[in-house]
Amino acid sequence: MLERYQKVRALTEELCQTLAPEDTVVQTMPDVSPTKWHLAHVTWFFEKFVLEPHSSGYMRYNEQYHYLFNSYYYSAGDMHSRTHRGLLSRPTLGELFVYRTLVDAARREMLAGEDREEVLYIVELGLIHELLHQDLMLTDIKHVCSCSPRNAAV
């Protein structure tokens, strides 16, 4: 499970390698989410549904992130409006990569000795969720690029 976790998480970051930080904040329409938001949201999922309830003593990285990066999990609390995700210039992309790194380190430590079926099930669900967001990221990036005047035919 640990190896699978690391591969899925690494692929998400690999999909962003050719993007400039500015590319990751654009929201070209209400149904498109910025790449930066996807990166944070899937990290929030692991923090909220795996680390918080199953890792003794785990403390949230940033309380605001639970509002900003919740998506449609009404039972998990209030959330920032989907149509306004592109207005989130902060936290920066760099800050979100730090968040991902810290959550991943806590998850690796937890997974190293984890064999409870219920926790492994939630981790697997989170990985499937992240794979879905990888597809969404690619679709959203394609739309963002298609809207750029630089890419328009002259």
Stockholm file with secondary structure:
# STOCKHOLM 1.0

chainA/1-154         MLERYQKVRALTEELCQTLAPEDTVVQTMPDVSPTKWHLAHVTWFFEKFVLEPHSSGYMRYNEQYHYLFNSYYYSAGDMHSRTHRGLLSRPTLGELFVYRTLVDAARREMLAGEDREEVLYIVELGLIHELLHQDLMLTDIKHVCSCSPRNAAV
#=GR chainA/1-154 SS CHHHHHHHHHHHHHTTTTCCGGGGGCCCSTTCCCHHHHHHHHHHHHIIIIIHHHSTTCCCSCTTHHHHSCCSCGGGCCCCCGGGGGGCCCSCHHHHHHHHHHHHHHHHHHHHTCCCHHHHHHHHHHHHHHHHHHHHHHHHHHHHHHHCGGGSCC
#=GC SS_cons         CHHHHHHHHHHHHHTTTTCCGGGGGCCCSTTCCCHHHHHHHHHHHHIIIIIHHHSTTCCCSCTTHHHHSCCSCGGGCCCCCGGGGGGCCCSCHHHHHHHHHHHHHHHHHHHHTCCCHHHHHHHHHHHHHHHHHHHHHHHHHHHHHHHCGGGSCC
//
